[in-house]
Amino acid sequence: MNERLEITGIAICIILASSLLRGENKDDADAWNIPSAKENFHVFLLMGQSNMSGFAMMLREDKRPVARVVKLPTKGKLKWYPAAHPLHNRLKSDRFGLALPFAKEYLKDKPDVVVGLIPVAWGGAGIDKLKKGTPTYEDAIKKAQFAMAQGTIKGVLWHQGETDTVQQANTDSYAQKLAQLIADIRADLKDDKLAFIVGNLAEFYGTGKDHRSPDRVKRINHVRSVLRALPNKVTNTGFVESSDCSSPDHHKVHFDRKSYIILGTRYATVYANMLDKANKAIDKDKK
């Protein structure tokens, strides 16, 4: 009898611990100590398609929450939970991605800061399904406005464009639509200098059997050129290169786990460089 009670008690502890790790306990947000000062709660929107939501296989350790990083759920009541992979829970394919590696790198020199992540990416979504007026865009703005009551929106992390290489018309209009989306987000969040960082399409994209035709490769290269040129076209935007990254399978669309870590670190580095440049400009104006 005592042995049965002991086993039952262990099982309950395991269930409670699992619930905590998944962010299901009502006091979890308090346990992650969201700062009372808005300037110490840095929030980022995660937008794009599957390479932003994350497509890599996960290790057991990836399900553990990352210290000082919280997230909003993809659906349900708006509330902060400890952040662990997968951040996006819409599709079965949503797994390990670049956002938590970004947050880890970002926090290295910010001991008093907590990062809040707002996952609003959709696998397979072209930019027309993410622009102003769509449910996904409105969901992003709603969640960002919720976050602004507690913290500061520091930027948007964007990784998208693969779907817009399928049809020539979408490829041709991609630059204009991306610039408009950035303008709309900044207007709706009332921050005309909100940082917007884009990641390049994978270098291996265009080598898989489903997307290696000459015309498709031309469209892929066009979208790559649009993303790379963005910092010269739109103020306070950054570009992350995808060199030295690899794919886990023959489809040659998504990054593997190691590459998402590389990309997340690069996003953090680009953001830091953008901030440093902005601060130097401010100092110059003061002189």
Secondary structure by P-SEA (a helix, b strand, c coil): caaaaaaaaaaaaaaaaaaaaaccccccccccccccccccbbbbbbbcccccccccccccccccccccbbbbbcccccccccccccccccccccccccaaaaaaaaacccccbbbbbbbbccccccccccccccaaaaaaaaaaaaaaacccccbbbbbbcccccccaaaaaaaaaaaaaaaaaaaaaacccccbbbbbccccccccccccccaaaaaaaaaaaaaaaacccccccbbbbbbccccccccccccccaaaaaaaaaaaaaaaaaaaaaaaaaaaaaac
